[in-house]
Amino acid sequence: MKKEKEIIRIIDFIYVHDDEAGCKELHRRVIYDQIGEIGETYYNEQWYEFPQINSYYPDPTPGVFIDEEKAKEIMKIIDKEDN
């Protein structure tokens, strides 16, 4: 039976937004036990692989680094806008 990948650590979150265009994106870098570090983006109430994550390093412009608590708030906002 295939074991589901497990998060070892969430490295950081990046919130990218353009209020004039109405664009909001939430990204994170994660370390999984089976595949190592990957980037993910959040939409449709779940995380999807986002290989371009490293284009935000070391400068996240136009985004900002945020903590997990703030990320959860933004996830709720994105979920409301998606529905």
C-alpha positions as CSV (number, residue, x, y, z in Angstrom):
1,M,0.0,0.0,0.0
2,K,1.4,3.4,-1.0
3,K,2.0,5.6,2.0
4,E,0.6,9.2,1.7
5,K,3.3,11.9,1.8
6,E,3.6,13.5,5.1
7,I,4.7,17.1,5.9
8,I,7.8,17.3,7.9
9,R,8.0,21.0,8.0
10,I,6.4,24.1,6.5
11,I,9.3,26.5,5.8
12,D,7.4,29.7,5.1
13,F,4.3,31.3,3.5
14,I,4.3,34.1,0.9
15,Y,1.2,36.2,0.3
16,V,1.1,37.9,-3.1
17,H,-1.6,40.4,-3.7
18,D,-2.5,43.2,-6.2
19,D,-5.5,45.0,-4.8
20,E,-6.0,47.0,-8.0
21,A,-6.3,43.8,-10.1
22,G,-8.1,41.9,-7.3
23,C,-5.5,39.2,-7.3
24,K,-4.6,37.2,-4.2
25,E,-2.3,34.3,-4.1
26,L,-0.9,32.2,-1.2
27,H,2.2,30.1,-1.6
28,R,4.3,28.0,0.7
29,R,7.5,26.0,0.8
30,V,7.1,22.6,2.4
31,I,9.4,19.7,3.2
32,Y,7.7,16.3,2.7
33,D,9.1,13.0,4.0
34,Q,9.1,11.3,0.6
35,I,9.9,14.1,-1.9
36,G,11.8,16.8,0.0
37,E,11.2,20.5,-0.5
38,I,8.6,21.7,-2.9
39,G,6.5,24.8,-3.5
40,E,2.7,24.9,-3.3
41,T,0.0,27.4,-4.0
42,Y,-3.5,27.5,-2.4
43,Y,-6.8,27.5,-4.3
44,N,-10.1,25.5,-4.4
45,E,-9.6,24.8,-0.7
46,Q,-6.4,22.8,-1.1
47,W,-2.7,23.0,-1.8
48,Y,-1.3,22.3,-5.3
49,E,2.3,21.9,-6.4
50,F,3.9,25.2,-7.5
51,P,7.4,24.7,-9.0
52,Q,7.9,28.5,-9.6
53,I,8.0,29.2,-5.8
54,N,11.8,29.8,-6.0
55,S,11.2,32.8,-8.2
56,Y,10.1,34.6,-5.1
57,Y,13.5,34.2,-3.3
58,P,15.3,36.0,-1.8
59,D,12.9,38.9,-2.5
60,P,9.1,38.0,-2.5
61,T,8.1,41.2,-4.4
62,P,5.2,41.8,-4.9
63,G,4.5,39.5,-2.0
64,V,5.3,39.4,1.7
65,F,6.4,36.6,4.0
66,I,3.7,35.8,6.6
67,D,3.3,33.4,9.5
68,E,1.0,30.4,9.6
69,E,-1.8,32.2,11.6
70,K,-2.0,35.0,8.9
71,A,-1.9,32.3,6.2
72,K,-5.0,30.6,7.7
73,E,-6.9,33.9,7.6
74,I,-5.9,34.4,4.0
75,M,-7.0,30.9,3.1
76,K,-10.5,31.7,4.5
77,I,-10.6,34.8,2.3
78,I,-9.5,32.9,-0.8
79,D,-12.1,30.2,-0.1
80,K,-14.9,32.7,0.1
81,E,-13.8,34.4,-3.2
82,D,-13.5,31.0,-5.0
83,N,-17.1,30.1,-4.1
